[in-house]
Amino acid sequence: MLSNFPNSTVLLQDAIKSRLYQKLVVQLAKDFGLANVQVDFQMDIVPEQLRTILHEKIYYLIMERFSDYLNLLYV
């Protein structure tokens, strides 16, 4: 299944339509946990907040804790 999404907002809207959004949030929490990276978001987070938190966290990891960023990539 190959889909082209112009941006993350459209991707998250499609996840909601497909009823996969909650599973995505749960999987993100698992992945960050396995990489031993603390991320704070609730399971009922709205898509725009999720996108913002992920953007800020990934930017922080790249700039401040690159080895943790690499751990996250390898999960």
C-alpha distance (Angstrom), angle and dihedral (degrees) to the residues before:
residue distance angle dihedral
M1 . . .
L2 3.78 . .
S3 3.78 117.6 .
N4 3.75 129.6 174.1
F5 3.78 115.8 -145.8
P6 3.81 118.3 -175.4
N7 3.82 92.4 -147.9
S8 3.78 143.8 -5.3
T9 3.80 93.5 -95.9
V10 3.80 91.6 61.8
L11 3.80 90.1 45.8
L12 3.81 91.9 53.2
Q13 3.82 91.5 46.6
D14 3.79 89.1 53.3
A15 3.80 90.1 49.5
I16 3.80 89.1 54.4
K17 3.81 92.0 49.2
S18 3.79 90.5 48.9
R19 3.82 90.7 48.4
L20 3.78 90.4 -120.5
Y21 3.80 99.1 112.9
Q22 3.82 96.4 95.0
K23 3.80 90.4 48.1
L24 3.80 89.0 50.7
V25 3.81 91.6 52.9
V26 3.81 91.5 48.4
Q27 3.81 91.6 48.4
L28 3.80 92.2 48.8
A29 3.80 90.0 52.2
K30 3.82 89.9 50.4
D31 3.80 93.3 47.7
F32 3.79 94.1 49.5
G33 3.80 89.3 46.3
L34 3.81 92.6 51.1
A35 3.80 89.3 50.4
N36 3.82 88.3 51.0
V37 3.81 91.2 -121.2
Q38 3.80 117.7 141.2
V39 3.80 113.0 -131.4
D40 3.78 124.4 170.4
F41 3.76 117.5 -147.9
Q42 3.77 132.3 127.6
M43 3.79 122.7 -124.5
D44 3.83 89.5 -116.4
I45 3.81 94.3 54.4
V46 3.80 116.8 143.4
P47 3.82 117.0 -118.5
E48 3.80 96.3 -111.2
Q49 3.80 91.9 53.2
L50 3.81 90.7 46.7
R51 3.79 91.1 52.5
T52 3.80 91.5 48.6
I53 3.81 94.5 47.7
L54 3.81 92.5 47.3
H55 3.80 91.6 47.9
E56 3.80 92.7 50.3
K57 3.81 93.9 44.2
I58 3.80 94.6 48.5
Y59 3.81 91.4 46.0
Y60 3.82 89.8 50.9
L61 3.80 91.7 48.6
I62 3.80 92.6 49.9
M63 3.80 93.8 47.3
E64 3.81 102.2 35.9
R65 3.82 110.4 17.4
F66 3.77 108.1 26.0
S67 3.80 95.0 164.0
D68 3.83 89.4 57.7
Y69 3.79 88.6 49.5
L70 3.80 89.4 54.3
N71 3.81 90.3 49.1
L72 3.79 89.0 54.0
L73 3.80 90.9 51.0
Y74 3.79 91.8 52.7
V75 3.81 95.5 50.7
